[in-house]
Amino acid sequence: MTSFYPGHVNATQVGTYFVCQYYQILQQQPDSVHQFYTNLSSMVRSDGAATESVQGMLAIKD
């Protein structure tokens, strides 16, 4: 497999890249952020009064 990066890429570098990309998409294209999730993903939303738990990419999108 060909790498675009010279040398070894460690977990911190991968995590930092992911977080930067996630928040950039969240800020610039919030309707697309669900694409970071899979059908096995789950999310809990809370507005302080009510809590909702959803599972799956499409449920997270909604």
C-alpha positions in Angstrom: 0.0 0.0 0.0 1.3 3.4 -0.9 1.3 6.1 1.7 1.0 9.8 1.1 2.9 10.5 4.3 6.6 9.9 4.7 7.5 7.6 7.6 5.2 6.4 10.3 1.9 8.1 11.2 1.0 7.7 14.9 -2.4 7.6 16.5 -2.2 11.1 17.8 -1.6 12.4 14.3 -4.6 10.4 12.9 -6.8 11.6 15.8 -5.8 15.2 15.3 -6.5 15.1 11.6 -9.9 13.4 12.2 -10.9 16.0 14.8 -9.9 18.9 12.5 -11.8 17.5 9.6 -14.9 16.7 11.7 -15.1 20.2 13.2 -14.4 21.9 9.9 -17.3 19.9 8.3 -19.5 20.6 11.3 -18.9 24.3 11.0 -19.0 24.6 7.2 -21.4 21.9 6.1 -23.4 20.7 9.1 -25.8 18.8 6.9 -22.9 16.5 5.9 -21.5 15.7 9.3 -23.6 12.5 9.6 -21.2 10.9 7.0 -18.6 10.5 9.7 -20.9 7.9 11.3 -22.0 4.3 10.3 -25.2 2.3 10.8 -23.5 0.9 13.9 -23.0 4.4 15.4 -25.1 5.8 18.2 -25.6 9.4 19.5 -27.3 10.9 22.5 -28.8 14.4 22.1 -29.8 16.4 25.1 -31.2 19.9 25.4 -31.1 20.0 29.2 -34.7 19.0 29.6 -35.1 16.0 27.3 -32.6 13.3 26.1 -32.9 11.3 22.9 -30.8 8.4 21.8 -30.5 7.4 18.2 -28.6 4.7 16.2 -27.5 4.7 12.6 -26.3 7.2 10.1 -29.7 8.3 8.9 -31.1 8.7 12.4 -28.1 10.8 13.4 -28.6 12.9 10.3 -32.2 13.6 11.3 
